[in-house]
Amino acid sequence: MHARQEILGSAAVLLSAVSGSAAAQSACPPGAPQVIVYHAGSLTAAFSQVEKLFTAQTGVCVVDVAAGSVDAARRVTAGKEPCDIYASADAEDIDALLKPAGYADYSITFAQGAMVLAYNTASKNASTIAAPNVAFNPPAQVPPVASDWYSQLTQSGVLIGGSNPFLDPSGYRSDLIFQLAERRYQVPNLYNTLVGHYTLTRTGDVLGKNFDYQFTYEHSAYAAYLANPQSYRYASLPPEIGLSDSNLNRRYRQVSIEIPGLHTEHSQASVRLPATRVVWGLTILKGAPNEANAVKFLQTLFSDEGRKIQQSTGPTPIVPPVVSYADLRDLQPALRGLVRPVRDER
């Protein structure tokens, strides 16, 4: 079977099993003012602190749900779970999934980052996967991958762990990275070969034990290093591959991945998502049950204090957040002065 079909077929089998696995905070006290926030897991460190700040300032209780961004999109649409704010690890999810199905009017791009190659000192080829003679001293100094990194990942027994591409942008970004790598290095069948080394990780799997490498967000890799400085390592990818440069969006968009749609009445059966610079996007959903509190939350998130929190935890805030001219008119009036309109927000 085609390697891509194998990995996507496995993802489909796990789709229903993994959906709904995200954890929510305890419910707010009956009658208490609240706001419901569904966000990417990569935003947990930042949002948990912003939520505490917001509640301290306003007295509004936050119901927090962290999940894979595509999983979250399906839960608040087809699953009819109440939600005010949806924040995705890929702003494209709002434009490609929520807007066409009638659940969102706009997308605010508010943070940016890059993909890196993470590994453990116990991973296969750990001593050669990064370029030589470059010290690993994050965040100030992170070595680039070795010139033959892609070849090392395709050696016998090497496993590249990752999340379900039907549920999570970090999963489908691995697929996009494989496509970009084949285009850059012009190695016949490199994409298929890399996909053949990709394995869906499960709860309890350990980097360096159950799998050797993982494509992850730079700020997430740095946090993992701080938690395990003895053995956690990561290397930067070339800009043409690491989805780290907005100036390369035209090049990135030459590759894409098709995933199942939302499975709602007005959604497409499948959606094609192009590769873009790694940016996080959010929206207040149409018909949000607590719209006024959602606006207040975004005012806190985009404030100086909120940005300082994002800067300290990652991903890097975009100051000010940006929105397309087409979407600007649909923003709540109180938010329009907090964003910068652009012709192409990504």
C-alpha positions as CSV (number, residue, x, y, z in Angstrom):
1,M,0.0,0.0,0.0
2,H,1.1,3.6,-0.7
3,A,2.9,4.9,2.4
4,R,0.7,8.0,2.5
5,Q,-2.4,5.9,2.4
6,E,-1.1,3.7,5.3
7,I,-0.5,6.7,7.6
8,L,-3.7,8.5,6.7
9,G,-5.6,5.2,7.0
10,S,-4.3,4.7,10.5
11,A,-5.2,8.2,11.3
12,A,-8.8,7.6,10.2
13,V,-9.0,4.5,12.4
14,L,-7.9,6.5,15.4
15,L,-10.1,9.5,14.6
16,S,-13.1,8.6,16.8
17,A,-10.9,7.1,19.5
18,V,-8.8,10.2,20.0
19,S,-11.6,12.7,19.6
20,G,-12.9,14.0,22.8
21,S,-9.8,13.1,24.7
22,A,-9.1,16.8,25.7
23,A,-9.5,17.8,29.2
24,A,-11.6,20.8,30.4
25,Q,-11.4,22.8,33.6
26,S,-14.1,22.2,36.2
27,A,-17.3,23.9,35.4
28,C,-18.0,27.4,36.6
29,P,-20.2,27.9,39.6
30,P,-23.9,28.0,38.7
31,G,-24.9,31.5,37.6
32,A,-21.3,32.8,37.5
33,P,-20.3,34.9,34.5
34,Q,-18.1,32.8,32.2
35,V,-16.3,32.5,28.8
36,I,-15.7,29.2,27.1
37,V,-12.3,28.9,25.3
38,Y,-11.3,26.0,23.0
39,H,-7.6,26.3,22.1
40,A,-4.7,24.3,20.6
41,G,-2.6,22.4,23.1
42,S,0.4,24.4,22.0
43,L,-1.3,27.5,23.6
44,T,-1.9,25.9,27.0
45,A,1.1,27.5,28.8
46,A,0.2,31.0,27.6
47,F,-3.6,30.7,27.8
48,S,-3.6,29.3,31.4
49,Q,-1.7,32.3,32.6
50,V,-3.8,34.8,30.6
51,E,-7.0,33.1,31.9
52,K,-5.8,33.6,35.5
53,L,-5.1,37.3,34.8
54,F,-8.4,37.7,33.1
55,T,-10.4,36.2,36.0
56,A,-8.5,38.3,38.5
57,Q,-9.3,41.5,36.5
58,T,-12.9,40.8,35.6
59,G,-14.3,38.1,37.9
60,V,-15.3,36.1,34.8
61,C,-14.8,32.3,35.1
62,V,-13.0,30.7,32.2
63,V,-14.0,27.2,30.9
64,D,-10.8,26.0,29.2
65,V,-10.6,23.2,26.7
66,A,-7.3,22.2,25.1
67,A,-7.3,19.9,22.1
68,G,-5.9,19.3,18.7
69,S,-7.2,22.3,16.6
70,V,-9.1,20.2,14.0
71,D,-10.5,18.0,16.8
72,A,-11.7,21.2,18.6
73,A,-13.2,22.6,15.4
74,R,-15.3,19.4,14.9
75,R,-16.4,19.4,18.6
76,V,-17.7,22.9,18.6
77,T,-19.5,22.5,15.2
78,A,-20.7,18.9,14.5
79,G,-20.4,18.0,18.2
80,K,-22.4,21.1,19.2
81,E,-20.3,21.8,22.3
82,P,-20.8,25.4,23.5
83,C,-17.8,27.6,22.7
84,D,-17.1,31.3,22.6
85,I,-13.5,31.6,21.5
86,Y,-11.7,29.1,19.1
87,A,-7.9,29.5,18.9
88,S,-6.1,27.2,16.5
89,A,-2.5,26.3,15.9
90,D,-3.1,27.0,12.2
91,A,-5.1,30.1,11.2
92,E,-5.9,28.3,8.0
93,D,-8.3,26.0,10.0
94,I,-10.6,29.0,10.6
95,D,-10.6,30.0,6.9
96,A,-10.9,26.5,5.5
97,L,-13.2,24.8,8.0
98,L,-15.2,27.3,10.1
99,K,-15.9,30.1,7.7
100,P,-17.3,28.1,4.8
101,A,-19.5,26.1,7.2
102,G,-21.0,29.3,8.7
103,Y,-19.4,29.2,12.2
104,A,-17.0,32.1,12.0
105,D,-16.9,35.4,10.2
106,Y,-13.2,36.4,10.8
107,S,-9.8,35.2,11.7
108,I,-7.3,37.1,13.8
109,T,-3.7,36.0,13.4
110,F,-2.0,36.7,16.8
111,A,1.1,34.5,17.2
112,Q,3.9,33.0,15.1
113,G,6.6,30.4,15.3
114,A,8.5,27.6,13.5
115,M,8.8,23.9,13.3
116,V,11.9,22.2,14.6
117,L,13.2,18.6,14.7
118,A,13.2,17.3,18.3
119,Y,15.0,14.3,19.6
120,N,16.6,12.7,22.6
121,T,20.2,11.8,23.3
122,A,19.0,8.2,23.2
123,S,17.5,8.6,19.7
124,K,19.1,6.8,16.8
125,N,21.6,9.0,15.1
126,A,21.4,11.5,18.0
127,S,25.1,12.3,17.7
128,T,24.9,13.2,14.0
129,I,21.5,14.6,13.3
130,A,22.5,18.2,14.1
131,A,25.2,20.1,12.3
132,P,28.6,19.6,13.8
133,N,30.6,22.3,15.8
134,V,27.5,24.2,16.8
135,A,26.7,24.3,20.5
136,F,23.2,23.5,21.8
137,N,22.4,26.4,24.2
138,P,18.7,27.3,23.7
139,P,17.1,29.6,23.2
140,A,20.1,31.8,22.2
141,Q,21.8,29.1,20.1
142,V,20.2,26.1,18.5
143,P,22.1,24.1,15.8
144,P,20.7,23.5,12.4
145,V,20.0,20.0,11.2
146,A,22.8,18.2,9.5
147,S,23.0,18.5,5.7
148,D,21.8,14.8,5.4
149,W,19.2,15.0,8.2
150,Y,16.5,13.7,5.9
151,S,18.6,10.7,4.9
152,Q,19.3,9.9,8.6
153,L,15.5,9.9,9.3
154,T,15.0,7.2,6.6
155,Q,17.5,4.8,8.0
156,S,16.3,1.4,9.1
157,G,14.6,1.4,12.5
158,V,14.2,5.1,12.8
159,L,10.7,6.3,13.9
160,I,9.3,9.8,13.5
161,G,6.6,10.2,16.1
162,G,3.7,12.6,15.6
163,S,0.0,13.3,16.2
164,N,-3.0,12.4,14.1
165,P,-3.0,14.6,11.0
166,F,-6.8,14.5,10.9
167,L,-7.0,16.1,14.3
168,D,-4.0,18.3,14.9
169,P,-1.9,20.8,12.8
170,S,1.4,19.5,14.2
171,G,0.5,16.1,12.7
172,Y,-0.4,17.4,9.2
173,R,2.5,19.8,9.2
174,S,4.8,16.8,9.5
175,D,3.3,15.6,6.2
176,L,3.8,19.0,4.6
177,I,7.4,19.1,5.8
178,F,8.0,15.7,4.1
179,Q,6.6,17.2,0.8
180,L,8.7,20.3,1.1
181,A,11.8,18.2,1.8
182,E,11.3,16.1,-1.4
183,R,11.0,19.3,-3.4
184,R,14.1,20.9,-2.0
185,Y,16.4,17.9,-2.0
186,Q,15.1,16.4,-5.2
187,V,15.5,12.9,-3.8
188,P,13.2,10.4,-5.7
189,N,10.4,9.1,-3.5
190,L,11.7,10.9,-0.4
191,Y,8.2,11.9,0.6
192,N,7.0,8.3,0.6
193,T,10.1,7.1,2.4
194,L,9.7,9.6,5.2
195,V,6.0,8.9,5.6
196,G,6.9,5.2,5.9
197,H,8.9,6.1,9.1
198,Y,6.1,8.1,10.6
199,T,4.2,6.6,13.5
200,L,1.2,8.0,15.4
201,T,2.2,8.5,19.1
202,R,0.0,7.6,22.0
203,T,-0.3,8.7,25.6
204,G,2.7,7.4,27.4
205,D,5.0,7.2,24.4
206,V,8.4,8.6,25.2
207,L,10.8,10.4,22.8
208,G,14.0,8.4,22.6
209,K,12.3,5.2,23.7
210,N,9.2,4.6,21.6
211,F,10.2,6.9,18.8
212,D,13.3,8.8,17.8
213,Y,12.3,12.1,16.3
214,Q,9.4,14.6,16.3
215,F,8.5,17.7,14.4
216,T,7.2,20.2,16.9
217,Y,6.8,23.9,17.6
218,E,10.0,25.7,18.6
219,H,8.5,27.1,21.8
220,S,7.1,23.7,22.8
221,A,10.6,22.2,22.2
222,Y,12.2,24.8,24.4
223,A,9.7,24.1,27.2
224,A,10.4,20.4,26.9
225,Y,14.1,21.1,27.1
226,L,13.7,23.1,30.3
227,A,11.8,20.2,31.8
228,N,14.5,17.7,30.7
229,P,17.8,19.5,30.0
230,Q,19.9,16.4,30.4
231,S,18.6,14.5,27.3
232,Y,16.0,16.6,25.3
233,R,17.5,18.2,22.2
234,Y,16.2,19.9,19.0
235,A,17.6,21.4,15.8
236,S,16.3,24.1,13.5
237,L,15.1,23.3,10.0
238,P,16.0,25.2,6.8
239,P,13.5,28.1,6.3
240,E,12.3,26.5,3.1
241,I,11.1,23.5,5.2
242,G,10.5,24.7,8.7
243,L,7.5,26.9,7.9
244,S,9.3,29.8,9.7
245,D,9.3,32.6,7.1
246,S,6.2,34.5,5.9
247,N,8.1,35.6,2.9
248,L,8.2,32.0,1.7
249,N,4.4,31.5,1.9
250,R,4.1,31.3,-1.9
251,R,6.6,28.5,-1.8
252,Y,5.0,26.7,1.1
253,R,1.6,26.9,-0.5
254,Q,2.8,24.7,-3.4
255,V,2.2,21.7,-1.1
256,S,-1.0,20.8,0.8
257,I,-2.8,18.0,2.6
258,E,-6.4,16.9,2.4
259,I,-8.3,16.1,5.6
260,P,-11.9,15.2,6.4
261,G,-14.2,18.2,6.8
262,L,-16.4,19.1,9.8
263,H,-19.2,16.7,8.9
264,T,-21.9,19.4,9.4
265,E,-24.8,20.2,7.1
266,H,-23.0,23.0,5.2
267,S,-19.4,21.7,5.3
268,Q,-17.4,20.0,2.6
269,A,-16.7,16.3,2.9
270,S,-13.0,17.0,2.8
271,V,-10.8,20.1,2.9
272,R,-7.4,20.8,1.4
273,L,-5.1,22.8,3.7
274,P,-2.0,24.5,2.1
275,A,1.3,24.8,4.0
276,T,1.9,28.3,5.4
277,R,4.2,30.0,7.9
278,V,3.4,28.7,11.3
279,V,0.8,31.1,12.7
280,W,-1.9,30.8,15.4
281,G,-5.3,32.2,14.7
282,L,-8.5,32.8,16.7
283,T,-12.1,33.9,16.3
284,I,-15.2,34.5,18.4
285,L,-17.7,32.0,17.0
286,K,-21.0,33.2,15.5
287,G,-23.7,32.8,18.1
288,A,-21.2,32.6,21.0
289,P,-23.2,32.3,24.2
290,N,-20.9,34.7,26.1
291,E,-19.9,37.1,23.3
292,A,-19.3,40.2,25.6
293,N,-17.0,38.2,27.9
294,A,-15.2,36.8,24.9
295,V,-14.5,40.3,23.7
296,K,-13.1,41.2,27.1
297,F,-10.9,38.1,27.1
298,L,-9.3,39.0,23.8
299,Q,-8.8,42.6,25.1
300,T,-6.8,41.0,27.9
301,L,-4.9,38.6,25.6
302,F,-3.9,41.5,23.3
303,S,-3.0,43.8,26.2
304,D,0.6,44.6,27.2
305,E,0.3,42.1,30.1
306,G,-1.2,39.4,27.9
307,R,1.6,39.9,25.3
308,K,4.3,39.7,28.0
309,I,2.8,36.3,29.1
310,Q,2.8,35.1,25.5
311,Q,6.4,36.3,25.0
312,S,7.6,34.4,28.1
313,T,5.8,31.1,27.2
314,G,5.5,31.2,23.5
315,P,4.4,31.2,20.8
316,T,5.7,34.7,19.9
317,P,2.9,37.3,19.8
318,I,2.3,39.3,16.7
319,V,2.1,42.9,17.8
320,P,-0.5,44.1,16.9
321,P,-2.4,41.0,15.8
322,V,-3.4,41.1,12.2
323,V,-6.7,40.6,10.3
324,S,-7.5,40.8,6.6
325,Y,-9.3,43.9,5.3
326,A,-12.1,41.6,4.3
327,D,-12.5,40.3,7.8
328,L,-12.1,43.6,9.6
329,R,-15.7,44.7,9.0
330,D,-17.0,41.6,10.8
331,L,-14.9,42.2,14.0
332,Q,-16.7,43.3,17.1
333,P,-16.2,47.1,17.3
334,A,-14.3,46.9,20.5
335,L,-11.6,44.8,18.8
336,R,-11.0,46.8,15.7
337,G,-8.6,49.2,17.4
338,L,-6.5,46.3,18.7
339,V,-5.6,44.8,15.3
340,R,-3.8,45.8,12.1
341,P,-5.6,45.2,8.8
342,V,-3.4,43.6,6.1
343,R,-4.1,42.4,2.5
344,D,-2.8,38.9,3.3
345,E,-2.6,38.2,7.0
346,R,-0.4,35.1,6.5
